[in-house]
Amino acid sequence: MIDKTYQPSDVEPRISQAWENALAFRAGRPDRADAKPYCIVIPPPNVTGSLHMGHALNNTLQDILCRFERMRGRDVLWQVGTDHAGIATQMVVERQLMERQQPDRRSMGREKFLERVWEWKAESGGTIINQLKRLGASCDWSRERFTMDEGLSKAVLKVFVELYRQGLIYKDKRLVNWDPKLLTAISDLEVQQVEVKGNLWHLKYPIEGIPGEYIIVATTRPETMLGDTAVAVHPENEKLRHLIGRNAILPLVGRRIPIIGDDYADPKKGTGAVKITPAHDFNDFEVGRRHDLPMVNIFDIEANLNLNGNEDFLAGVEASADLDETLAMHGYDRFNARKKIVARMEEKGLLDTIEPNTHMVPHGDRSGVVIEPFLTDQWYVDAKTLAQPALAAVRDGRTTFVPKNWEKTYYDWMENIQPWCVSRQLWWGHQIPAWYGADGRVYVAETEDDAVADALAYDTMNGNITEQEAEAIAQDAGRRAAYLTRDEDVLDTWFSSALWPFSTLGWPDETPELQRFYPTDVLVTGFDIIFFWVARMMMMGLHFMENIPFHTVYIHALVRDEKGAKMSKSKGNVMDPLDLIDRYGADALRFTLAAMAAQGRDIKLSAQRVEGYRNFTTKLWNAARFAEMNGCVTVPDFTPRNAKQVLNRWIAHETAKATREITAAIEAYRFNEAAGAAYRFVWNIYCDWYLELAKPVLTGPDGEAKFETRATVAWARDEIVKLLHPFMPFVTEELWWVTGPVPVEPEEMSGSRAELSRKGDERPDMLALTAWPAHEGLDDPAAEAEIGWVVDLVTSVRSLRSEMNIAHATVMPLVLVDVSEETQARAERWLEFVKRLARVSELMFVRAVPQGAVQLLVRGEVVALPLKGVIDLNAERARLQKELAKAESDIQRVDQKLGNPKFVANAAEEVVEGEKEKREEAEARKSKILEALERLKGAA
């Protein structure tokens, strides 16, 4: 017997364990040896992470695809794993050491610290994997990978060494995003732009050889002026171009710096002149490269002034009192240096003006400190060369983006791609396989032994050491360690993640999994990592596998709060998916996310939405209970194709239609349309109409009609749980088992489910491994015309009653005007249903519309509802006119706001979107009111 209520907290753990015990999600099952493979690689969550709403959406959509294709008979591999998250993990362990008052990592040393990190990973690193299981993710858990496991480490080393030998990895001195707290370079993704209220300082630089003349530059960072090596002016700047070719004297330092002509200086922006600090600004760096300017780094790794002994800073600068005072600032924090420099410029009369200036300032997303563009030696990948095949693959359609507009974002970045900095000044991660000799020469190899062998061969060949010395070094571990020094940096985590589609399948070894599942099929991810991950997987896959890593990239939108604001801890509007699962069940959360996942549109999530779809779960459960209580049991080999009852042929027709709609929508990655089609079919068609219309037969006398209807109710229920399974796996798997088939003869079907329970065989397969519905020969236009007419008639009358505020208790006649004989016969057949469901007293067949009646068009024929004497028509017109005026007023108010450029420019994104939605709602209300008023025109 089906339980009275569905309890997700009881069912979900049990079902999850049953799937694991049955190896339901294992790729390469023997029964699918000949099946077509289907593979998705999970965007590996950080090993430090816990499930957030972005993960919930991302993995729900992947799971829908995997369960759908698994049911369609494919050999599905949903490859799962986690990322080692270099900075995040190192910070977690360092914080733990501090909280426990244990030695910090530098006191412990690298080897001991890494041991502690691996201990932490073993104890706490599996949290998010267990949370994904709670969500219902159908990954192949037996194949879980980690970006620092032995196999992936082998792949990383091979890729680095091969790219180095091909000239595609090299070391260079360039600007990076430097975190002065974490003391490492970080990626753009780890930089958060924060709006800051600051100032724009206008500084006067004297012109060499022209006493009393200055060129004025504006800056938000006066402290960087100490590193200026030029001033740029646009070549067509009429006011300043006469200074191009002259020199300015850098105040407080005395450095002669050229005034150069460059398009970078916008004549209409600021003063028209731009100070160029190549070592501390990304744009200035490029200007410096174009004009071969010196690069003067004035900071140390903690962003303190580094002036004493700084040869670049002192080059070409003559001794002076100003310079001595500046050198005395050595060691100043950059913000203290700013105050001191501004004060000194003001004292010297070189501070022209100060303007308040609100601007975006980059901060480290983990450290919270201001990021410093910093000139350092780092390892780089020649991304421009690797990007060309990846660009071509999208242009020629081998890989497509969904929605397609994201291809432009991909092109924009890839066409202007910069060298990829892959080194990080951390301990946790893949240590760069580069060793340095005493002369600074670098040896890149997969192992230390190979590096030593290369170095010994070079030194022997060049006469630096004898063959005997080389042999002695090779045999002595201590001498070998002293002979070469390994690069201390580790690789950016995105480097190992770029190999994910093929390294997880066993590359560089030629494994059966690699042969079978590469290239993978679909990548589901967020737009924010198109650059950092998607593009790099494309580059690496095409370079090393000579094939695209996936044919489709589905980009999902953001999950925002119910008002459209981004979720953030600071705003206090973060919704925890695990909390929602505890309250409403995983199925309700999953269905909510799928139903709202329209392509290119952010999701505005609220607990009320999830609660609403929890009610859908309850509706499904109660429908199954209703079927059971009415003796509706799955009959093996039953097909509604042979049904005689028009109602049963109709539900078979609608089931086939819904199956086509859901299938097509999932195939097109229109998850919201698929969920919407499933919801309408289950709630409206099956529950509200079919079961309602079937009640008289189910509660009537036994016979062929009752047997057929019971079997059809059970058949449709089974098809429903199949169609819903990708979206709501737990409740559907549970219903699949508790409603298993019981083989009985037709004459035995009068018994209750309790009496028949478990007499026969259970389901042959778990629902997760059951075939996706495929309905041939169930389309029945005649049955749809019959039952569809009844549904449309009742729905139209109900809508009209709602529009006109007619009380539920009020019954009235329904008039069919000059309808066909077929419609008249149909109406008479379904008279009792129409009377009961539409709240009408009788059906009347007339030639013309009666006076005082409101007309409706149902499938091309006129139906009228006499309202004279039922409602006050004049009062109703007045009410609707009042509602119309309010809707138009709402539209006008929103138009005024959206027509105000200041409002659109300054209001938060979610506020603007909210106003647009208000307008859409008001337009929809206006349209309905106008329809109602139009109907009333015909009523006297």
HELIX and SHEET records of a PDB file:
HELIX    1   1 PRO A    8  ASN A   21  1                                  14    
HELIX    2   2 PRO A   30  ARG A   32  5                                   3    
HELIX    3   3 MET A   53  MET A   71  1                                  19    
HELIX    4   4 GLY A   86  GLU A   99  1                                  14    
HELIX    5   5 ARG A  105  MET A  108  1                                   4    
HELIX    6   6 ARG A  110  SER A  124  1                                  15    
HELIX    7   7 THR A  127  LEU A  135  1                                   9    
HELIX    8   8 TRP A  141  ARG A  143  5                                   3    
HELIX    9   9 GLU A  150  ARG A  165  1                                  16    
HELIX   10  10 ASP A  188  GLU A  190  5                                   3    
HELIX   11  11 PRO A  222  GLY A  227  5                                   6    
HELIX   12  12 ARG A  241  LEU A  243  5                                   3    
HELIX   13  13 PHE A  282  HIS A  291  1                                  10    
HELIX   14  14 GLU A  311  LEU A  314  1                                   4    
HELIX   15  15 ALA A  321  LEU A  327  1                                   7    
HELIX   16  16 ARG A  334  GLU A  347  1                                  14    
HELIX   17  17 ALA A  383  ARG A  395  1                                  13    
HELIX   18  18 TRP A  406  GLU A  415  1                                  10    
HELIX   19  19 GLU A  448  MET A  461  1                                  14    
HELIX   20  20 GLU A  467  GLN A  475  1                                   9    
HELIX   21  21 ALA A  477  TYR A  483  1                                   7    
HELIX   22  22 THR A  493  SER A  497  1                                   5    
HELIX   23  23 TRP A  500  SER A  503  1                                   4    
HELIX   24  24 PRO A  512  PHE A  517  1                                   6    
HELIX   25  25 PHE A  527  ILE A  529  5                                   3    
HELIX   26  26 ILE A  530  VAL A  534  3                                   5    
HELIX   27  27 ALA A  535  MET A  540  1                                   6    
HELIX   28  28 GLY A  541  MET A  545  3                                   5    
HELIX   29  29 PRO A  577  TYR A  584  1                                   8    
HELIX   30  30 ALA A  586  ALA A  595  1                                  10    
HELIX   31  31 ALA A  607  MET A  629  1                                  23    
HELIX   32  32 PRO A  640  ASN A  642  5                                   3    
HELIX   33  33 VAL A  646  GLU A  667  1                                  22    
HELIX   34  34 PHE A  671  TYR A  679  1                                   9    
HELIX   35  35 ARG A  680  LEU A  691  3                                  12    
HELIX   36  36 GLU A  692  LEU A  698  1                                   7    
HELIX   37  37 GLU A  704  LEU A  724  1                                  21    
HELIX   38  38 PRO A  729  VAL A  738  1                                  10    
HELIX   39  39 PRO A  746  GLU A  748  5                                   3    
HELIX   40  40 ARG A  753  LEU A  756  1                                   4    
HELIX   41  41 LEU A  767  LEU A  769  5                                   3    
HELIX   42  42 PRO A  781  GLU A  803  1                                  23    
HELIX   43  43 GLU A  821  ARG A  829  1                                   9    
HELIX   44  44 LEU A  831  ALA A  838  1                                   8    
HELIX   45  45 LEU A  873  LEU A  898  1                                  26    
HELIX   46  46 PRO A  901  ASN A  906  1                                   6    
HELIX   47  47 GLU A  909  LYS A  937  1                                  29    
SHEET    1   A 2 PRO A  37  VAL A  41  0                                        
SHEET    2   A 2 ASP A  75  GLN A  79  1                                        
SHEET    1   B 2 GLY A  81  THR A  82  0                                        
SHEET    2   B 2 ARG A 145  PHE A 146  1                                        
SHEET    1   C 4 THR A 184  ILE A 186  0                                        
SHEET    2   C 4 ILE A 169  ASP A 179 -1                                        
SHEET    3   C 4 GLU A 372  VAL A 381 -1                                        
SHEET    4   C 4 TRP A 420  CYS A 421 -1                                        
SHEET    1   D 3 TYR A 214  THR A 219  0                                        
SHEET    2   D 3 VAL A 191  PRO A 206 -1                                        
SHEET    3   D 3 LEU A 351  GLY A 364 -1                                        
SHEET    1   E 4 ASN A 247  ILE A 249  0                                        
SHEET    2   E 4 ARG A 256  GLY A 261 -1                                        
SHEET    3   E 4 ALA A 230  VAL A 233  1                                        
SHEET    4   E 4 ALA A 273  ILE A 276 -1                                        
SHEET    1   F 3 THR A 400  VAL A 402  0                                        
SHEET    2   F 3 THR A 552  HIS A 556  1                                        
SHEET    3   F 3 VAL A 522  GLY A 526  1                                        
SHEET    1   G 2 SER A 423  ARG A 424  0                                        
SHEET    2   G 2 VAL A 490  LEU A 491 -1                                        
SHEET    1   H 3 VAL A 442  VAL A 444  0                                        
SHEET    2   H 3 ALA A 434  TYR A 436 -1                                        
SHEET    3   H 3 THR A 485  ARG A 486 -1                                        
SHEET    1   I 2 VAL A 559  ARG A 560  0                                        
SHEET    2   I 2 ILE A 603  LYS A 604  1                                        
SHEET    1   J 4 VAL A 840  VAL A 846  0                                        
SHEET    2   J 4 MET A 812  VAL A 817  1                                        
SHEET    3   J 4 GLU A 861  PRO A 866 -1                                        
SHEET    4   J 4 ALA A 853  VAL A 858 -1                                        
END                                                                             
